[in-house]
């Protein structure tokens, strides 16, 4: 994807935040060979390193994950009681945007999902 410089500036301004992966947006933009005033999005090799740093910075413990799983177990049971068709096998990708640690996904114990 080729981006013009004014779009790069807007993206950088919008995406700047407290997280490392948002602040490093310019590291993923490189000038194209066609025109040096345009940019192309490309992935750098250090992306997995950034993800690991972000995970380690959050200082998560096993107890935190287990507590999250316990909370989501209650929520998922409530979802399944209210929305009966969840367990029908009709839906494969179910998400809750508030699920942070994976406890939401771990709480589904249906072979149909």
N, C-alpha and C positions, 0 to 999 in steps of 0.2 A: 504494500500500500504506500503510495507516495503522498506526503503531506507538504503543504506550503508553509513557509516560516511563521506566518501569522496564526495558523492553526496550531503549530507546535507551541507557540507562546501561550495560547488559550488553554491547550491541554495541560501544559505544565502548571499553569496557574490553578486550574480546576483540580488537578490531581495531587497538588502538594498537600501533605498532611503530616501526621505524626509518625506514620509507619515508614520504615526504610524503603519498602518496595514502591511506595508512591513518590517518595522524594527522589528516587533514582530514575525518573522517567527519561531524562535526557540521555542516560547511558544506553538506552535502547533505540535511540534515533541516530542514524548515520546519514551523511550526505550521499546522495545518489550519484552515480557516474554520469547520468544524463545531464543533470543540471545541479550545480553546487548550491543553489538557493532552495532546492527541494530536499526533503528528508524522506527516508524510508525506514519503516519499522522493522527491526530485526532483533532476535534474541541473542544475548551475550552468554558466554559460558558460565559466568558467575551467578546466574539466576538461582540454581539450587543452593548455593552458599547463602544467598540472601534469605531464602526460605528457612534454612536451618537456623540462621541467626535470629530471625523473627520468632521461631518456635522457642529457642533457648532463652531469649529475652523475656518471654512471658512467664517463665519459672513455673511451669505446670508440674504438678505432682500426681502420682497415681491416685491418691485420695481425692483430688479434685476431679479427675476423670470419673471415678466411681460415684462420687456425689452427683455429678452431672448426669450420668447414666440412670441413677435412681430417680432423679427428678423427671427425666424424659420418659422413663418407664410409665410413670403415672399419667403424663400428658398423652402418650401414645395409646394407652388403655382407654382414656377418655375419648380420644379421636375415634378409636375403633368402635366404641359404644354408640357414639353419636352418628358417625358416618359409616354405616354398615357395609357399603360397597368397597371400602378400602381393602378388605381381606378377600375380595372376590377373585383376585387374579387379573382383574381388568386394568389395574394401574401398576406401573413398574417404577416410575420415578416420582417419589413423594418427598417433598422438602418442607421444612419449616425454616424460615429465614432467621429465626432466633437461635437456631441450633449451632453451638459454637465448637464443641469438642468431639462430636461424633456420637454422643450418647443417644441422640435422636435416631440415627440409623441403626445403632446397636440394639435399640429397644424393639424394633420390628422382628418378631420371631415367627414369621409366617413363611412357609415354603412357597406360597403363591406369589410373594413379592420379589 
